């Protein structure tokens, strides 16, 4: 019984652990040939220190894989009306980038904004994938967060939820074993 209680306590500890990473997800759309479009979705999931608002982010395009001269912003309203967007040219040792700065407000805690779009020509083999990004403090210019974009996929339960379901199933199984043992 002590082992079962220890297992339940351990499972609850793991279930309560939060993943801290500002997700910038992308959806890739093929436009034919080597032309593609990324549509980005940004969620402020409380990962930033002091639960800061996301007001400025940059997504990098590796110069060897993306035709810098083809990078083109195609964002439509509403994000375009509330954000200044620009393609930053490459420099020695710095890849070109898509830069977005909130005119007012930004992305508050627990808020998601979608619709940031960049069109480009792909120079690599296969299909385009994740890109590095940075989120900055709009006052100090300090990097608040660094990460890599993730493909937008169908929602999958978080590991914490799966652990709780597993704990419930084990508890139900253990209870049925006890009842079966008492009936014999």
N, C-alpha and C positions, 0 to 999 in steps of 0.2 A: 504494500500500500504506500509506503514511503517513496518507493521508486516512481510510482504513478504520480504522486503529488509533485515530486521533483520535476518530472517530465512536463507536467501541466504548467508549473511555474516557469520553467525554461522556455516553453512554447509561448507563453504570454509575454515574456521579455522580448523574444524575437519578433513577435507580432506587433509590439509597440514601437519597434525601431522604424523611424521614418527615413526614406531615401531623400537625401538633400542634393538636388541637382536641378537647376533651372532648365526645364526641357525646352529646347527649340527643335521642333519637329518639322520635317519637310515632306511634301508630297511631290513626287517627280512626274512630270508629264512629258512624253515624247512628242515633239512637233514634226518629226520626220527627219531622216538623215541623221546628222550629228547635232541637230537643234533640240534643245530641251528647255523646260521651265521648271524652276523650283517654286513652290508655294510654301511659305513658312508660317508656323503657328507657334506663338510664344506664350508660355504659362508662367505666371509669377507664383511659385508654390511655397513661398516663405523661406526659401533657401538663402536669400541675401541677408547679410548682417542687419540687425535692427529692423527686419522685415521691410527693407527699402523698396521703393517703387522702381520698376525697370523703365529708365528714361533714355538709355542710349546703349545700342549694341552694334557689334560689327561681326560679319560673317566673312571668312576668308575663302578665296578661290585660288587654289594652287596653280601657279602660272603654267606649269608643265601640262596640266590637265584641262584647263579652261582657256579658250581664246579670249584674252583680255579685251580685245577690240569688239567682241561680240556681246559683252556684258551689258544688259539693257534692263532697266527697271520698268516693269509693267503693272505695278500695284495700282489698283483702282480704289475708289472710296469704299469704306470709310477710313482704312488706315492712312491712305495717301493724304487725306485732308488734315490729319492730326499729327503727321510725322514728316520731317525733312529727311529725304532719302537721297543718297548719292553713291556713285561708284567711285571708289578711291583707286587711282592708278598705282601700278606697282612701282617699287623703288628697289635699289640694290638690297637684297636679302629680305625684302618685304613683298608678299604676294598682293595682288589686287584684292579689293574687298568691297562688300556691300555694307554701307553704314546707314543706320537709321537713328534719328534723334527726335525725341518727342517735343512738339511745340508747346504743349501744356499737358500736365497730368501724367502721361506715361501709362504703364501697366501696373495697376495697384495689386496688392496682395490678394491671392485667390482669384485673379482675373486672367482671362485668356484673350488674346487678340490674334486673329488669323487674317490672311489675305496679303501678306507681304510677298511680292512676286519678282523674280529675276529670271530673265531669259538669257540663254547663252549657247555657244557652240562648244561641244565636248571634243577634246583632243585625245582623250585616253581610250583604252580598250574597255570592252564591257559597257556597263552603264554607270553614270555618276552616282556617288554615294555620299556618306557623311562628310561634313566640313568642320574645321575648328571655328569657334566663335569666342567672343569676349563681351562681357557686360561691364560698362564703366559707370563711375560716379560722375554725374553731369556737372558737378561743381569743382571737384578736385582732379578729375581726369584719371583717377586711380582705377585700376582693374579690380572689379568686385568679384568677378566670377569668370572662369574659363571652362569651356567644355567642347563637346562635339555634337553637331546636329544628329538627330535620330530620325529614321523613317517613321512616318505616321502609320500606325497599324491599328488593327481592331483591338478594342479594349480587352486586356487580359487581367484577371484578378491579381492584386498585389500579393507578394509572397506572404505578408502578414495575414491576409484573409485566408489564404490557402492553409496556413498553419492552424488557424482557428478552426477551420472545417475539419482538418485532420485530427485535432485534439478532440473535437466533438464526436467524430466517428470512432476514435479509440475508446472514449468514455462510454459510448453507447454499446460498443462491442464488449467491453469489460463488464458492463451491467448485465448484458444478456448472458455472458458466461456465468456470472454469479447466480442469476436466476436458474439457469440450466443445472448448475451444480447443486442448488438447494432442492430442485424438483426430483433429483435422482435418489 
